[in-house]
Amino acid sequence: MAEQPLIETIEVSVDEVRSTIEGAFGRLVSDEEAMRITDALVEAELAEVPTHGILRVPWYLDGLREGVYAPAGELRLTRTSAVVADVDGGGALGYLPTWRALDPAVEAARTHGVGITTVRRIGEFGRAGYYAAAVAQQGLIGVVVQNTIPLLGPPGATAATHGNNPLAFAVPGDDGPAFDAAFTPRSGGEIRRRALLGLPIPEEWGYRDAEGRPTTDPARVVGAVQPAIGGAKGFGMAVLVDVLAGALAGASSGHLVRPGPSVGAFVLVLDPAAFPGGETVVATMHESASYVRSVGGRWPGDRSRAARAQHTTTGSISVPVPIWEAMASAIQRLG
């Protein structure tokens, strides 16, 4: 295995990270939108998911400054049935529109047992698990998905046909599973992070360049067809997400998705109280989690919960210098 380059890092207080990011976005969007984007990015850092944290700040600031994304204005909410609602994101980044989508789905679930909100005309919304966790904190089960620009293809494909289309779910309780993943071996953000930091891609991830040759160079992977985890199985799950967040939501779908605010999201909320096992779901998840750990396994959410607890105690996070400097440069470009 090739020797990994030494990456210089700096320790930054969580308060400084939050104020720096929120101050930058506050120059381009409303205070509410700046706060929501910042909170999602900081939560990603606390959970040690750096692919969805500070790394993305320059992309968003540049996109807003250049007019790729619009500030989230008056977001239009429409109820299409007793349990389904729609949010028109108006060309904004997906953070605030998807956050606004939670309330109508939660309200419908408390009344009818299930609630759904679709979101359309948005850009990416960060970690799907951020929104699912907010639902679980209210004692409900949340499932959140988003489609993305084409990154992966089915086995044998010579072109990307669908996004890696993240899916997350979260269940209430201290041991409620919290899962968040896309359907490529690693997120697009991880590939771009490695390119920025000069880190190779492990061979076992199975990435190829634009000519279809195996590669460990992240710069050669960007723009190439990426494999679906599990082959046809993972591709099928990516298609399901596209059905929900693309086709049903009225957003762009599959190979028609283009960069910018053309994607959608789908929020599903279930009230355990409406189901036969609802009263015992928290206890059942605790029993299952305990058994998984007893045989040496890791329960969905264990790593991120432990990381968040640690960073909350220390009050700081470690940030690679190139990533911090990239954010600082993007802020300077605001003028």
N, C-alpha and C positions, 0 to 999 in steps of 0.2 A: 504493500500500500504506500502511495506517495506521501511524503511528509507534508503535514498540513501547515500552511503559513500561520505565523503568530499574529493574531489580530489585536491591536491596541484598543482598549476600552476605557471608558470613563464612568465613574459612579455619579449618578445624578439623582437628586431628590425627586420623589414623585410629584411634589408640589411644583417644583421648577419645570418638570416635563409638562405638567398639566397647564400651567400658566403660559408657558412658551407656545404651546400648540394652540391653545384657545385664543391667545392674543393675536396669533397670525391669522387664524380663520376669521376672527372677529373683524378683520379689515375687509373681508370679502363677502361675508354672509351675516345673517341676523345673529344676535346673541344666542338664541335658542338653538339654531343650527350649529353654531360654533361649539357650543357646549356638548351637544349630542355627538358630533363627530369626535371631539376630543375625548369624551368619556369612553367611547368604544375603542379608540386607539390606545388609551392608557390601560383599559382593562385587558387588552390583548398583551401589552407589555407585562402587566402584573401576572398574567397566566402563563408567561414565558412562551408566547406565540409571536415572536418578533416579526414574522412575515406579515402580520396584520396590524403592526403598531407604527412606530416612528418612521419606519422605512417608507410608508405610503404617503407621508405628509408632502414631500415634494411633488409627487404625481398629482395630488389633489389641488395643491396651491397653484401649480402651473396650469392645471386644467380649468380651474375657476378663473384665473387671471386671463387666460387665453380665450375664454368663452366656450370651452368644450362643455362645461357644466354650468347650469344656471343656479343662482341662489334659490333655495326652496321658499317660494312665496306662499300664497294662500293655497294650501294643498286641498284639492277637492275630494271629499269623501262621498261616495254614493252607495246606498244599500240596494243590492240587487235581489235580495230575498231576506227572510227572517234570520238566516244564519250566514249569509254571504255579503261582504262589502268590498268595495274597490277604492283604492287610493290612486289618484293620478299624480305622479311625482313631478310632472312639469319640466322634465329635463334636468332635475337636480341629482346630486349624489344620493345614493339610496339610504343613507343613515337616518335622517329625520323622517322621510316618508314611511320607511319600514317601522320606525318606532311609533309613529302615529297609527300605523295599521294594527298595532297590538290591542289597543283599547276596544275597538268594535268587535274584534274576535273574542276577546275575554268576556265582554258583555253578553254576546250571543251564547257563548259556552255556558255561562252561569244560568242562563234562562232555558236553553234548549239542549245542553249537554255537549254541543259542538259549535264552534265558530270558525269562520274562514274569512280572511281578508287577502285579496290579491293586490299587488302593487305593480304599476307599469310606468313606462317612460322615466326610468331611473338609471343612474350609473351604479357601480358596485356599492355594496353596503357593508363591507368589512367581514367580520366573523359572524356567520349565521348563528353560532352558539351564544352570542351576546344577547340576541333577541329571545331565543328559546329559554335562556336562563332567567330573563326578566319575567317570563310567563310562569316558570316553575316557582319562582319566589312568591307568586300569588296563590300557590296551592293547586295549580293546574298543570297539565301536560302540554308542552309546546313543541311543535315541529315547524321548522322554518327552512325554506330552500330558496335559492336564487340561480337563474341561469346566467351564463357568462359568454364572452366571445369564444368562437371555436378554437379549441386547444387540442382536443383529442379526437381520435378516430377509431372506428371498430377495427378488430384485427385484420390486417392486410390492406387497410386503407392507405392511399397515397396523399390524402389531404385531410386536414382537420374538418370535422363535420359538426361537432357539438362542443359546448364548453365542458370544463371539468365540474361545473354545477354542484356547489357545496350543499350538503344536507346536514342539519343539526336537529337534535331533540334533547329535551331536558324534562326530568320527572321530579316532582316535589320530594322534599325530605333530605336529611343530611347525607344519606346514601343514594339519593336519586341519581340514576345514571345521567351523565351530561356528555353527549357525543357530538363531534363536529368534524366533518371531513369532506374533502372533494374526491373526485373519482380518478385522479391521476396519482402516481406514487408520491408526489409532493405538490404543494400548491405552486401556482405561477409565481407567487411572491417569493417562495423559497429559491426558485431558480434565479430570479432577478437579484435576490439578496446575495446569493453565492457569486454571481457575476460581479457585483459591486465590491465584495470583500475578497475576491480572488480565490475563492474556495472551489475545489473540484466537486463534481457530482459523483457519488459512489457508483461503481459499475453495476452493482446489483439492483439499482433503481431501474435499469433498462431503458435509458433515454437514447434517442438517436438524433442526428443532425438533419438538416433539410434534404440531404441526399440519401437518408435512410441508413447511415453508418453509425454504429455504436459510438458514443462519445461521453467523455466525462467533463467536457468544457461547457459550462453553463451558457456562455455567450453563443455557442453553436446550437443550443437547444431553443433559445428564444425565437419564436416564429416557426419552429418545426412541429410536425405532428407528434403529440405526446401519447404514450400508451395509457390505456385505461387499466386501473387495478382489476385483477381478476379477468382480464381479457373481455370476452363478450358479456360476462356477468356485470362487470363494472360499467361497460358501455350501456347496457340496458338500464342500469340505475340512473346514469346520466340522462338518458332519454326520458325516463320518468320525471325527473326534475324539470326537464325542458317542457314536458307536457303541462305540468302544474304552473311553473313560474313564467313560462313563455306563452304557449298556446292558450291555456285557459285564462291567463291574466291579461291577454290582449297585447302582450309585448312581442318583440321580435323573437324568432324561434330558430334553433338549429343553425344551419349554415348561413342563414339570413341575418344573424346578429352581427352588428358592426360596432367598432369602438365608439365609446361615448354613451349617452343615456338612452340606450335602446333596449335594455334588458328589463326583467321583471322579478318579482318575488311572490312567494306564496306562504301565508301564515295559517297554520292549523292549530287550534286550541281545543283541548278536550277537558271536560270537567270529570274527574274520577268519580264524583258523587253520582253521576248519571249511569254508572256501569256496575254490574253485579259485584265485581271485586274492588270497587272504589274505596271502601272503608279500610281495606287491608293492603292497598298497594304500597304504601310507605313501608309497612312492616315486611312485606314480601320482598321489596327491593333491598332492605337492610339484610335480610336473611341471605339473599342471593349474593350480595356484595361481600358479606362476611365469608361465605364459602369460597368465592373466587379468590379472595386474599389468603384464605387458609391453605390453598393448594399452590400458592406462589404466583397467582395471577394479579393483574392490575385492573381495577374496575374503571369503567368510563367516567372520567372526571377526577380521579384520584390525583393525577399529576398536576393538573391545573389548579385544583383546590389547594394543594400543598404549596405550590409556587406562590399563589396569591397570598396565602397566610404568611409566608416568609417575607415577601416584599412589603406587606402591610406592617409587619413588625419592624423591619429595618427602615422603612420609609424611603427606600431608594431602589433604583434599578441600574444594571450595568448595560451601557450602550456602546457598541463599536464606534470608534472615532469616525470612520468614513460615513457611517449612517447619520451621526449627529451633525457632521459637517455638511452633508448633503441637505439636511433640513435647514441649517443656517443659511446656506447659499440660496435655497428657494425662498426663504423669508426676505433676504436681501433683494431678490428680484422683484419683490412687491413694490420696492421704491420707497 
